Amino acid sequence: MRLSQTDPRSREIFTHVGHLCTEFAGLEILLLQFVSRFTYPNNPERWCEDLPNTEFKKTVREFQQVISKRTQDPSCLGKAASLAETMFQIADDRNDIAHSSWIAFSRGDFGQHRARPKGKTPTAETHARNPIKKISQVVDRIDAVISALDDLEEHIE
């Protein structure tokens, strides 16, 4: 079905899912740049080569290694560990949202059909609450991580 033919409430969900995916891509690029600057100081554009071949969670683990090699400051290490855990959760939430089919039913509730549930067969669920709130919360967490990465980079060598 074409986007222009969908119900306005469904279209609103689609818009937020697209925003989430775009924000997540920005986080992914920023994280690869961060890791690349410290891993390949003589070739800072290396992240462009790595992007198509690196899973996000692998990049998060590389981020943790970079931090532990660059500083022994317990505060920085703690922030990095917390950021890594948050990024793992964001990735799971993003995958759940982005790899689902969404619909706003005329009766007021919402449908989510998960195409790739972790370790399970595809499922369909009905939600009473609008998923936009959850999607917006994930976007807010992405923005917070991006800000925290900038702050953290200022404190490591």
ZIFEN-V328487 format. One record per pair of residues at least 4 apart in sequence whose ideal C-beta (glycine too) atoms are under 8 Angstrom apart, sorted by the first residue. I is the first residue (numbers start at 1). J is the second residue. If there is no record, write none. Layout:
I_J ; I_J
//
This chain:
1_5 ; 1_6 ; 2_6 ; 3_11 ; 3_14 ; 6_10 ; 6_11 ; 6_14 ; 7_11 ; 7_103 ; 7_104 ; 7_106 ; 8_12 ; 9_13 ; 9_104 ; 10_14 ; 10_102 ; 10_103 ; 10_104 ; 11_15 ; 12_16 ; 12_104 ; 12_132 ; 13_17 ; 13_102 ; 13_103 ; 13_104 ; 13_110 ; 13_130 ; 13_131 ; 13_132 ; 13_135 ; 14_18 ; 14_102 ; 15_19 ; 16_20 ; 16_131 ; 16_132 ; 16_135 ; 16_136 ; 16_139 ; 17_21 ; 17_97 ; 17_98 ; 17_102 ; 17_135 ; 18_22 ; 19_23 ; 19_135 ; 19_139 ; 20_24 ; 20_94 ; 20_97 ; 20_98 ; 20_135 ; 20_138 ; 20_139 ; 20_142 ; 21_25 ; 21_94 ; 21_98 ; 22_26 ; 23_27 ; 23_139 ; 23_142 ; 23_143 ; 24_28 ; 24_90 ; 24_91 ; 24_94 ; 24_98 ; 24_142 ; 25_29 ; 26_30 ; 26_142 ; 26_146 ; 27_31 ; 27_87 ; 27_90 ; 27_142 ; 27_145 ; 27_146 ; 28_32 ; 28_51 ; 28_56 ; 28_59 ; 29_33 ; 29_47 ; 29_51 ; 30_34 ; 30_146 ; 30_149 ; 31_35 ; 31_56 ; 31_59 ; 31_60 ; 31_63 ; 31_87 ; 31_149 ; 32_36 ; 32_47 ; 32_50 ; 32_51 ; 32_54 ; 32_59 ; 33_37 ; 33_44 ; 33_47 ; 34_38 ; 34_63 ; 34_66 ; 34_149 ; 34_153 ; 35_39 ; 35_47 ; 35_59 ; 35_62 ; 35_63 ; 35_66 ; 36_40 ; 36_43 ; 36_44 ; 36_45 ; 36_46 ; 36_47 ; 36_50 ; 37_41 ; 37_44 ; 38_66 ; 38_69 ; 38_70 ; 38_156 ; 39_46 ; 39_62 ; 39_66 ; 40_44 ; 40_46 ; 45_49 ; 46_50 ; 47_51 ; 49_53 ; 50_54 ; 54_58 ; 54_59 ; 55_59 ; 56_60 ; 56_87 ; 56_91 ; 57_61 ; 57_88 ; 57_91 ; 58_62 ; 59_63 ; 60_64 ; 60_84 ; 60_87 ; 60_88 ; 60_91 ; 61_65 ; 61_84 ; 62_66 ; 63_67 ; 63_80 ; 63_83 ; 63_84 ; 63_87 ; 64_68 ; 64_80 ; 64_81 ; 64_84 ; 65_69 ; 66_70 ; 67_71 ; 67_76 ; 67_77 ; 67_80 ; 67_152 ; 67_156 ; 68_77 ; 68_80 ; 70_156 ; 70_157 ; 71_76 ; 71_77 ; 71_155 ; 71_156 ; 71_157 ; 72_77 ; 73_77 ; 73_155 ; 74_78 ; 75_79 ; 75_155 ; 76_80 ; 76_152 ; 76_155 ; 76_156 ; 77_81 ; 78_82 ; 79_83 ; 79_148 ; 79_152 ; 80_84 ; 80_152 ; 81_85 ; 82_86 ; 83_87 ; 83_145 ; 83_148 ; 83_149 ; 83_152 ; 84_88 ; 85_89 ; 86_90 ; 86_141 ; 86_144 ; 86_145 ; 87_91 ; 87_145 ; 88_92 ; 89_93 ; 89_141 ; 90_94 ; 90_138 ; 90_141 ; 90_142 ; 90_145 ; 91_95 ; 92_96 ; 92_118 ; 93_97 ; 93_134 ; 93_138 ; 94_98 ; 94_138 ; 95_99 ; 95_116 ; 96_100 ; 96_114 ; 96_117 ; 97_131 ; 97_134 ; 97_135 ; 97_138 ; 99_114 ; 99_115 ; 99_116 ; 100_112 ; 100_113 ; 100_114 ; 100_115 ; 101_111 ; 101_112 ; 101_113 ; 101_115 ; 102_110 ; 102_111 ; 102_112 ; 102_113 ; 102_131 ; 103_110 ; 103_111 ; 104_110 ; 104_111 ; 104_130 ; 105_109 ; 105_110 ; 105_111 ; 105_126 ; 109_126 ; 109_127 ; 109_128 ; 110_126 ; 110_127 ; 110_128 ; 110_129 ; 110_130 ; 110_131 ; 111_124 ; 111_125 ; 111_126 ; 111_127 ; 112_124 ; 112_125 ; 112_126 ; 112_127 ; 112_131 ; 113_122 ; 113_123 ; 113_124 ; 113_125 ; 114_122 ; 114_123 ; 114_124 ; 114_125 ; 115_122 ; 116_122 ; 117_121 ; 117_122 ; 117_123 ; 127_131 ; 129_133 ; 129_134 ; 131_135 ; 132_136 ; 133_137 ; 134_138 ; 135_139 ; 136_140 ; 137_141 ; 138_142 ; 139_143 ; 140_144 ; 141_145 ; 142_146 ; 143_147 ; 144_148 ; 145_149 ; 146_150 ; 147_151 ; 148_152 ; 149_153 ; 150_154 ; 151_155 ; 152_156
//
